[in-house]
């Protein structure tokens, strides 16, 4: 979606000059909170470099349920679109470079380029698919099966994400993850 937006803007010199400053590039350190659970999301972020996660707190436990890497957009979509408090936190896992687009600027771009809504809709369907797969995996797969699926389908998570976040994502303790890894 973001690359589509940039390409479209760059081809339209008038609008590129007008909007290039609306996409704010930021260098952020690891463990930077971009959105706190309970806040209303006012930005969509695009990751140029780095890794972010979505997480929430359940009875004092930090639970990670999604990771995002280069080329992906991240936001609390429900909060962003409906002006509701976010159900989760967005945090950087490693030093990252992101582009941030405010809700006002996002809406302005969609008025000028209504065809960008298709890209946003594709993003929402992809997120829904990811959440559905994670939900079903938590129900039907063993922790070992979830870990093996992660190795095969998402090796970037295994290579770049700290083990305690991976364990949380898999719904197990770091000790259980260590045991699964040592059985290989």
C-alpha positions as CSV (number, residue, x, y, z in Angstrom):
1,X,0.0,0.0,0.0
2,X,2.7,2.5,0.9
3,X,4.8,1.8,-2.1
4,X,1.7,2.2,-4.3
5,X,1.1,5.6,-2.5
6,X,4.6,6.8,-3.0
7,X,4.7,5.8,-6.7
8,X,1.4,7.5,-7.4
9,X,2.5,10.7,-5.6
10,X,5.9,10.9,-7.3
11,X,4.3,10.6,-10.8
12,X,2.1,13.6,-9.9
13,X,4.6,16.5,-9.4
14,X,1.9,18.9,-8.2
15,X,0.7,16.6,-5.5
16,X,4.2,15.2,-4.7
17,X,5.4,18.7,-3.8
18,X,2.3,19.2,-1.7
19,X,2.4,15.8,0.1
20,X,6.1,14.8,0.4
21,X,6.3,16.6,3.8
22,X,3.2,14.8,5.1
23,X,5.1,11.5,5.2
24,X,7.3,11.9,8.3
25,X,10.4,9.8,8.3
26,X,11.6,8.8,11.8
27,X,14.5,6.9,13.2
28,X,13.4,5.1,16.4
29,X,15.3,3.2,19.0
30,X,14.3,-0.3,20.0
31,X,11.6,-0.5,22.6
32,X,10.0,2.7,21.3
33,X,6.3,2.7,21.9
34,X,4.4,4.2,18.9
35,X,1.0,3.5,20.3
36,X,0.0,2.6,23.8
37,X,-2.9,0.2,24.6
38,X,-5.9,2.4,25.4
39,X,-4.8,5.4,23.3
40,X,-6.5,6.4,20.1
41,X,-4.5,5.7,17.0
42,X,-3.8,8.7,14.9
43,X,-1.0,7.3,12.6
44,X,-0.4,4.6,10.1
45,X,3.3,3.6,10.1
46,X,5.3,2.1,7.2
47,X,8.5,0.3,8.0
48,X,11.4,1.2,5.9
49,X,13.9,-0.7,8.1
50,X,13.4,-2.6,11.3
51,X,10.9,-4.7,13.2
52,X,7.8,-3.8,15.2
53,X,5.4,-5.8,17.2
54,X,1.8,-5.6,18.4
55,X,1.2,-6.7,21.9
56,X,-1.2,-6.3,24.9
57,X,-1.1,-6.8,28.6
58,X,-3.2,-9.5,30.1
59,X,-3.1,-9.7,33.9
60,X,0.5,-8.4,34.0
61,X,1.7,-10.7,31.2
62,X,3.0,-9.1,28.0
63,X,1.5,-11.0,25.0
64,X,2.8,-10.5,21.5
65,X,0.4,-11.4,18.6
66,X,2.0,-9.9,15.5
67,X,5.3,-8.9,14.0
68,X,6.0,-6.4,11.2
69,X,9.1,-6.0,9.1
70,X,10.4,-3.9,6.2
71,X,7.8,-3.1,3.6
72,X,4.8,-3.5,5.9
73,X,2.4,-1.0,7.3
74,X,1.2,-1.2,10.9
75,X,-1.5,0.6,12.8
76,X,-4.3,-0.2,15.2
77,X,-6.8,-0.2,12.3
78,X,-10.0,-0.3,14.4
79,X,-8.7,2.5,16.5
80,X,-7.5,4.5,13.5
81,X,-10.7,4.1,11.5
82,X,-13.3,4.4,14.3
83,X,-11.6,6.8,16.7
84,X,-11.7,4.1,19.5
85,X,-9.1,3.3,22.1
86,X,-6.6,0.8,20.8
87,X,-6.8,-2.8,22.2
88,X,-3.0,-3.2,21.9
89,X,0.4,-1.5,21.9
90,X,2.7,-1.0,18.9
91,X,6.4,-1.2,19.9
92,X,9.7,-1.4,18.0
93,X,11.8,-4.5,18.6
94,X,15.0,-3.2,17.0
95,X,16.2,0.2,15.9
96,X,13.9,1.1,13.0
97,X,13.2,3.7,10.3
98,X,9.5,4.3,9.7
99,X,7.4,6.7,7.8
100,X,4.3,8.0,9.7
101,X,1.2,9.3,8.1
102,X,-1.4,11.1,10.2
103,X,-5.1,10.3,10.0
104,X,-5.8,13.8,8.6
105,X,-3.2,13.4,5.9
106,X,-4.4,9.8,5.2
107,X,-7.9,11.0,4.7
108,X,-6.7,13.9,2.5
109,X,-4.8,11.5,0.3
110,X,-7.8,9.2,0.0
111,X,-9.9,12.1,-1.2
112,X,-7.4,13.0,-3.9
113,X,-6.6,9.3,-4.8
114,X,-9.7,7.2,-4.0
115,X,-8.2,4.2,-5.8
116,X,-5.8,3.9,-2.8
117,X,-8.7,2.5,-0.8
118,X,-8.2,-0.8,-2.7
119,X,-4.7,-1.1,-1.4
120,X,-5.9,-0.4,2.1
121,X,-8.6,-2.9,1.8
122,X,-6.0,-5.5,0.6
123,X,-4.0,-4.7,3.7
124,X,-7.0,-5.2,5.9
125,X,-7.8,-8.6,4.3
126,X,-4.2,-9.7,4.7
127,X,-4.3,-8.8,8.4
128,X,-7.6,-10.6,8.8
129,X,-6.0,-13.7,7.2
130,X,-3.0,-13.5,9.5
131,X,-5.2,-13.2,12.6
132,X,-7.4,-16.1,11.5
133,X,-4.4,-18.3,10.9
134,X,-2.9,-17.4,14.3
135,X,-6.3,-18.0,16.0
136,X,-6.7,-21.4,14.4
137,X,-3.2,-22.4,15.1
138,X,-3.6,-21.6,18.8
139,X,-6.6,-24.0,18.8
140,X,-5.5,-26.9,16.7
141,X,-1.7,-27.0,16.7
142,X,0.7,-28.0,19.5
143,X,3.3,-25.5,20.6
144,X,5.9,-27.6,18.7
145,X,3.8,-27.5,15.5
146,X,3.4,-23.7,15.8
147,X,7.2,-23.3,16.2
148,X,7.9,-25.5,13.2
149,X,5.4,-23.6,11.1
150,X,7.2,-20.4,12.2
151,X,10.6,-21.7,11.1
152,X,9.2,-22.7,7.7
153,X,6.9,-19.8,6.9
154,X,8.5,-16.9,8.9
155,X,12.2,-17.4,9.3
156,X,12.7,-13.7,9.7
157,X,10.9,-13.9,13.0
158,X,13.3,-16.7,14.2
159,X,16.4,-14.7,13.1
160,X,15.5,-11.3,14.3
161,X,13.0,-11.4,17.2
162,X,14.1,-12.1,20.9
163,X,13.1,-15.5,22.2
164,X,10.8,-14.2,24.9
165,X,8.6,-12.4,22.3
166,X,8.6,-15.5,20.1
167,X,7.4,-17.6,23.1
168,X,4.7,-15.1,23.9
169,X,3.6,-15.2,20.2
170,X,3.4,-19.0,20.3
171,X,1.4,-18.9,23.6
172,X,4.1,-20.6,25.6
173,X,6.7,-19.7,28.2
174,X,10.4,-19.0,27.2
175,X,11.4,-22.2,29.1
176,X,8.9,-24.3,27.0
177,X,10.3,-22.7,23.8
178,X,13.8,-23.5,24.9
179,X,12.8,-27.2,25.4
180,X,11.2,-27.3,22.0
181,X,14.3,-25.8,20.4
182,X,16.6,-28.2,22.2
183,X,14.6,-31.3,20.9
184,X,15.4,-30.5,17.3
